[in-house]
Amino acid sequence: VTVTIPEGYTVDQIFTLLEEKGVASVEDLQDMAANHDYAFSFLQDIPLGDPNRLEGYLFPDTYDFYMGEDARYVINKMLVNFDSRVNDDIRAQIEETGYSIREILTIASMIEKETDGTDRANIASVIYNRLNNPSGGTQGYLQIDATLAYINGGKVPTEADKSIDSPYNTYLYKGLPAGPISNPGLESIKAAMNPNSTSYYYYALGDDGVHHFFKTLREQQNFIATQELYNK
């Protein structure tokens, strides 16, 4: 059976899709994700015990599996693909950024969930501007709505969600969330390594379906006030 895993799917979404396609059960996949010690250097420092330990590393792509496949083999196949796509050249570039592979994946996973498909490098610039300038803009808080969706079960975030006590809540805690919030594709990984150089701290989706970027909160709020999307 051929299975296409979309960019930005979470571990939970991937396992649900694989079960729907008859590849392996969610239960078996979760067990193998949580408890099998896969022999990859990029997983060495991530403790066993939680299936979400593999968030970010299950490379989105089109795969061929047998129905009723061994869950360990299924996961290993996706990890092998990640290992070959995020190759030595990319890892050397990651090292030059001063961030770890896991940190770059965490940034890339937020980009993947937030992008309209054309603006990855600009979203990356907003994330880095917020990270690197704790005295400006959002005071060091990333305030990425996709991190709220990650902890509320994938629902549209609400104001109440901003107070959920979770290390993934970028409204409550400064800096990066505890780890990746999705499995990003190569374009988002590259954007996380090579952000645009901007003065943007804010963005908002417009009625035209694309993100618009702003230097100040006032500019963003003025824009939002003109958009039907926010004023229905």
N, C-alpha and C positions, 0 to 999 in steps of 0.2 A: 504494500500500500504506500502511496506517495502522500506525504504530509508536508504542507507549507506552514512554517511557524513565522508569523508576522513580526517585524521589528517592534520592540516595545512591549511584547507580551511578558507577563510575569511568570514565575515558576508555576504558580497555581493554574494560570490560563493554559500554559503549555501542557501540563499534565492532564487537565480536563480535555483538551483537544486530542491528545494521544489516546486517552481512554475512549473518546467518541469514535475515533478511527479504528478501534479494535486492536491497537498496538500493545498496550499494557494497561493495567488498572492504576487509577490514581493512588490507591493504597500501596501497591508495590513500588511505584515510582517514588512516592514520598519516603518510603522505607529505604530504598537504595540511595536516594539523594541525601538523606539525613545520616545514614550509618555506614555507608561504604566509603572506604578511604581510597579515593582515586589518585593515581600516581602522576599528578601534575604539580609542577613547582608553584603555580599561581594559587593553588589551594592549600599549600602547606600550613599556613598560619591561621586557617579558618577552622575552628573546632567542629567536631562531629556533633550530631544530635538534633539538628533542625534542618528540614528540607530546604528552607530558604537560604541556607549557606551557599547554595549554588546560584542564587539570584545574580544575574549579570554575566554568567559564564556559559549559559546554554545558548549557543549561537543561533540567531534566527536565520533560517535558510529552508530550502526544500530538501527533504530527506526521503529515502526509500527504506522502509522497514518491513519485516514480516509481521503479519498479524499474530498476536500471542507471543511477541518477542520477549526475551528476558529483559527485565527492567534495567538491570545493571548495564547491559549492552547498549540499550537505547540511550541512556544518559551518557555513557562513555563515548558514543558516536558523536554526540553534540559537543562534548568537551574536547574531543580530538579535532573537531572542526574549528572550535575557538582557538585551540593551540596552533593550528596551521594558519588561521586568518590573522590573529594577533601575533605575527611572526617576530623573528629576532630584530628585524629592521624597525618595526613599530615599537617593540619593547625598548630599544635603544633610544627612540624618540621620547617615549614616556619617561625614561630615566632622566633625560635632559630637562624635562619640565619641573623636576623636583618633587613630583607626586608619585605615589605608588600605582601599580596597575589597578588595584582595588579602588583607589581614590579617583583615578581617571574614569574607571567604569561607573562609579557612583555619579560623577558629573555627567557622563555620557547617557546614563539611564534617565536622568532628569531631562536632559535635552531631548531624548527620544520621545518622552511622554508629553513634552510641551510643544514640540515643533509643529509648524504647519506644513513642513516638508521642504521649505525653501530658506529657512532662517536659522539653521543650526548654529552657525558661527556667531551670529548676533546674540542668540540666547546664551551661548557659552560666554560671551563677553559680559553679559549681565551677571551671570553666576560668579565669574571671577572678580568683577568690580565689587560685588557685594561681599565676597569672601575676603578680598585683599584691602578693603577700605572700611574697617569697622567703625570709623568715626563719621562716615558719610552715608548718604543714601538710606539704607535699611538698617544701619547700625550693626552690621555683621550678621543679621538674620537673612537667610536665603529667601524665605517666604515663597516657596515653590508649591503651588496648589497640588501638583501631582503627588507630592509626598503625603499630603492629607488623604488623597484617594487611595494611596497604598495601605494606609492604616485603617481606613473606614470600610474596606471591602470593595473598593472600586466605584463607590458612589460619587456623585457630584459633591464636592466639598461645601460645607456650610460654615457659618461663623462659629458655631459650637465646636466644630472639628478642630479649630485652631487651639483649643485648650486641652485636647487629648494628650495625656502624658505618655509620650513615646519618643525614643531616640531617633525616630524617623520624622518627627514633627519639626519642620524647619521654621515654623512660626514661634515655637516655644523654646527651641534650642539653637544657639548660634553655630555657624560652621556647617560642615557637611553632615548629612544624615548618617545613620549607623552603617549603611552599606547601599549597594545598588537597589533601585526600586523597580527595575525592569531589566530585560535582556536587550541591550542596544545593538544596532547594526554598525557596520564599519564606518559609515558616514558620520554618525554621532560620536563614535570613538575618536575619529580624526578631528572633529570639531572641538571635542574636549581637549585635545592636544594642541590645537591651533585656533584659538578663538580670534575673532576680529578684534582690532584695537578700537574701542569706542569709549564714550563717556556715559553710556546708557546704564541706568539703574532700574528702569521700569519698562514694562511692555504690556500691551493689551490687544486682545483679538478684536478686529474691526468687523463691521457688517460685511466687508468685502472678503472675509474668510482668511485674511492674513494678519500677522502680528505687526503692530506699529510700536516703535521704540522711542523712549523718552529719557531725558536727563534728570527730570525732577518729577516728584509725585504730583505736583500741581498740573504739569503738562499732561500727565497720564489721566488725571481725574477730569480735566477739561475735555480731553478726547472722549473719555467714556460717557460723559454727559451728552455728547452729540450722537451716540450710537444707539440704534433701536434695540440691538442685542441685549443691552443692559437696562433698557428703560421700557420694557414691555409692561 
